[in-house]
Amino acid sequence: MRAMVIARTGRLEDAPLELRDVPQPVPRAGEILIRVSACGVCHTELDEIEGRTPPPKLPMIPGHQVVGRVVAVRESQDGDSPRRSEARRDPVQTPRFRPGDRVGVAWIYSACGKCAFCLSGQENLCPDFRATGRDANGGYAEYMTVPEGFAYPIPDSITDTETAPLLCAGAVGYRSLRLAGFGSAQDSGSSALGARRSALGLTGFGASGHLVLKTVRYQYPETRVYVFARSREEQTFARELGATWAGDTSDRPPELLDAIIDTTPVWSTVVAALGNLKPGGRLVINAIRKEETDKAALLGLDYAKQLWMEKEIKSVANVARKDVGEFLALAARIPIRPEVQEYRLEDANQALLELKQRKIRGAKVLRI
């Protein structure tokens, strides 16, 4: 089968991904084989390929926003899969698939199924969490395998290329929104936050940010959304999608905000966001890493002005299966249709380079 492979880490400008002919994977007990039709392109892959968060072993096939159709299902047998032995205690009711079913695969490839986190539906915090396209081969390929319990049925009303960004950018944005107080008190950890939804900030406006904005416009139409983005193109795009206000990441919004979701890899936006929160507000950091280059910005943090008055900072760690399943259902109901730019599999280096260069309008997806 054809696959774009990380054989070595390197700058995207040097087109490090290699198009290779590799053996088609064979599903093990409890796994399904998927014929991939679409795979989203994510900032996380930039970090993997350029060596900031490299896969633990190479070569590796990246890609964790995968859509395709089931080709084969290999049933579990007693003793074959300890994960299945925990099925009766699994808080997530996983579907059983058949050949021909349309499915999606997200960032969470597998978890142990036994620890306290897994048994409470927080597989994203499992110490044995494995990531698609980093710890196991992903969707920049014609075929891939995945444990059956970590694949998701796709609503009929959403196309393959529309679905791909929902599996990561959409799902992690949905989790961020819940942690920001736009959900139950249990989701946010604060009943006060959940009661205040009048003003939300979004720092960074890529694939995840634009899907959060679309979600808020539907679920919380009275909420005013303020977007902080570096480029005028992103600011214009945010206004087109219904943002109340859009400005630079260093600008002050017209009012203080109840919560801000930060999707950028830098520290300066964290300091700026804390200064834009109301008393008791929460900053949710939706980023797999932060740069070292501007870490000195934290030295400018003024406790009295930017952190006092019970302001909070909360990070987002990956996604749980519940997030993906709930968001797919919500996206079909609203409906949410991401803005998509399509590329061929062999053009993955170009798609990633454009992502690095901030040539973004919505999400980028490989057609396979």
N, C-alpha and C positions, 0 to 999 in steps of 0.2 A: 504494500500500500504506500501511497505518497504521504509524507509528513514533513513539516517544517521543524527542524531539530535544533536545540541548543547544544552544540558540540563543544563550544568554548564561550566564555563570557567576553564581551567587548562592546565598544561604542556602536550605537545604532547607525551612525554615519558610515560605518564599515560593513553594514549588512551582515551581521554575525550569524543569523539564522540560516541553516542549510536545508535545501530541499533534497530529501533522501527517499529512497525506496527501502522501506523497512518491513519486517515480517508483520503480518496481521496478528493482533493479539488474540489469545485464546482465553475465554472466561474460565475462572476457577469456580469452585463450589460457592454458591450464593451470589454469583456475579452475572451481569448481563453484558452482551456484546452489542455495541451501538454503531450503526452506520451514520457518521456525522454529516450533517447538512449545513450547519452554520456554527460559527464560534466567535464570540465577541473578543475585542482587543482591549486590554486593560493596562492602566498605569503600573500595576503590580508586575506585569511581564517586563516592563522597562527595567525595573529594579532587579528582576531575576537575570535578565539577559546582560545587563551592564555590570553585574557583579555586586550590587549593593545588598541584595538579599538572594544570593545564588541558590539554586537547588543543591541538596546535599550530595547528589551524585550526577555526573554527566556521562553520556548524553541524556537529555530529557526533552520530551515533547511538551511545550507549554500549552496554555489555554484552559480557562476554567468557566467559561460562559457557553456551554455546549448544548446544542440541540441536534437531535437525530431520531432515528427509528431503530427499535429493537430488532436485532437480527437473530440472536440466540439467547436462551436463558438456561443457565446451568443450576439445577436445583441443589440446595444444600442437603447434605447427608449427616447423620449423627456423627459427631466428632470432627466434621470438616470445617465447621465455622463456629467458633465460640461466640461470635456476635449474634448468631441466630439463637443460641441457647438462652440468650437474655431477652428474646422477643416478647415474652409475656410481661416483662417489666418495662418494656420500651414505651416511653411516654408519647412517642410519635407513631401513629398507625401507618406503617409503610405499605404501599400498594404492591400487588403482584402483577408482573408484566408478562405480556405475550409477544411473540414476533409480530412486527407491524405496528406496535404501539409507538406513539410519538412521545419522547421523553426529553428532559433537560438534566444537565449535571452542573452543579455550582462549585464554589470554592472548597466546600467541605466534601472531601472524598471519602473519608471514613473516620470513625472514632471507636474507642474501646467497647462502648456499650455496657460497661460494668461500673464505672466510677460514679460518685455522687453527682457530678455534673451531668453525665450522660443520662442518668436515671431521673433527673429533674428537667430534662429538655434543654440543657445548656451544653450541648456537645461542642460548641465553639470554644469552651474553656477546658476541654478534656486534655490531659497531659499527653495523650497518644493521638491527638488531632493530626490528620494527614490532609494535605492540600492538593487539590487537582492541579496538574501541570507544574507542580514543584516537587512533591513527594511521590507522585505517581503520574504516569504519562497522561496528558490532557488532550484537548480537542483541536489542536492545529494538525489534524490528521484525518484520514478518511474513515478510520475506525478507532474505537477505544472501548475499554472495559471499565466497569464500576460496580461496587457492591449494590445489589438491587435496592436495598433500603436507603440508598443515598442518591437515587434518581427520582425525578418528579414528573407526574403526568402534565402535559401541556394543554391548556384550554384550546378548544377548536377554533375560537374566534381570533387567535393571535397567530401571525405567520412565524416561520422559523427565524427569520432575521430580526423581527420585532421582539421575539422572545429572548434571544441571546443576551442583550444588555440587562434584561429584567432579572437574570439569574445572579448577577453580581452587583452591578451599579444600582439596580432597582432594589434588590433584597437588602443590601447593606444600608442603602438610603432609608429604607423602611424601618430597619432596626434603629438607625440613628434618630429617626423621627420619634419613635416610641420612647427612646431614652431621653429625648429632649422634652418629654411631657405630653406628646401628642398620642396618647393611648391611655391605658388604665394606670392607676396609681402604682400597681405592681410592676408594670413595664418601666415606669420612670423612676421608681423608688421614692416618689414624693407626691403626695396628694395635692400639695400646693401648686407644684409645677403643672400637674394635669389639669388644674382648674384655670390656669392662665394660658391662653392660646391666642392672644391678640396680636403679637408681633414676633415674627421668627426671622432670624438672619441666616443666610447661606453664604459661606466664604469659600470661593472657588465655584466654578460653574461649568463643570464637565458633564460626563455621562450621569453620574450619581446626582449631582445638583439639579439638573434639569428634570430628572424623574421625581425627585422630592417636590419640586415646585408644582409639577403636574398633579401629584398626589394631594398636596395641600389645597390646591385650587378646587379640587373636587370634595375632599372630606371636610375641610375647614374653610369654607368660602369667605368667612368673615375675617380670617387671619390676614394680616398685612405681612407680606414677604419682602424682605430687603436683601438684595444680592450684592456681594462684594466680589468683584472680578478684576483681573489685571488688564484685560484687553477691552477695547471699545466694542469689538465684535461680540464678545461674550455678554457685555452689558446690554447691548441692543437685543440680542437673542433672549435674554432674561425678560426684558420688557415685553417683547413679542409674546412670550408665554404667560404673561400676566403678573410679573413682579410689580409691586407697588413702587419700588425705587431700585435703582442699580447704580453703583459707583465703584471707585477703586478700592482695593483692599485697605488702603490707608485713610479713606474718607470716613467722616462721621455721618451716621444716618440721621434723619429728621427727628427720631425719637429713640429712647432706650428700649432694648428688646428683652423679651421673656427668655428666649433661648437662641443660641447660635450653633449651627453645625458647620464645622471646619473640615474641608476635604483636601486641604493643601499640604504639601510636604515640608513647609517652613515654619519657623517659630515666631516670626514677626507678627503673623496673623493671629496667633494665640494671645499675645499681649494686647493687640489692638481690639480683639473681640471682647476681652474681659472689661475693657473700658467702655464698651457699648452695651453692656448688660444692665438690666434693672437690678435693684437689691433682690437677692434670692434667686437670681437668674442662673442658668446653667449653660456652660460651653461643652458641647459634645465634639470630641476630636475623632473624626472618621478618617484615619490614615494608618496605613500599615507601618509607616516609619516617619520620622522627621529628620530633616537634613542637619548635618553638623555645621554647615557653612555659616548659618546665621544664628547659631545657638546663643551667641553673645546678646541677642535681643532680649533674652530673659533677664539680663542684668538691669534692664530698664524698667522692670516691673515695679510699679508703685503699689505697695500693699493696700494703703488706705484708699486709693482711687480706683484700683482695678480688681482687688480680690476680697476686700472686707465686705461687710454687710451680707454675709452668708452666701456669697457666690460660689458656684461649684464647677469643677472640671471633671468630666467623665470621658473615658476612652471607649471606642467600639472595637471589639476583638472578633473579627471574622463574622460569620453568620451561623445560626443554628438552622436545622431543617425546618423548624416551625416558621421561621422568617421567610424562607423561600416559598413554602407552600401557601402561606397566607397572602404573600404579595402577589403571586401568580393569580390567585383567585380574585384579589382586589383589582389587579390590572385588567383582567377580563371584564369585570363588572363595571368599571368606571366609564369607558375603557381607557387605559393608558397606552398610547402608541409612541414609543421613543422615536426621535429623529435619528435616522440611520444613514451612514455612508458605507457602501459595500465595496469589498475588495476580493480578488481571487486569492486562493491559498498561497500561491507562489509570490504574491505581492505583500506578504505579511511584514517583511522588513520595511517596506514603504509606508504601510499603515502605522506601524509603530514609530517610525521616524516623524511622521506628521503629528502623531500624538505628542511626542517629545517636543516638537516645535510649536505646540499649542495651536495647530491648525485643526480646530475642533468645532463641530456643530452637532451636538448630540453625542452619538456613539458610533464607533467603527466596528464593522462586522465582516468576518471572512466568510465567503460562500464556498462550500466545499462539495 
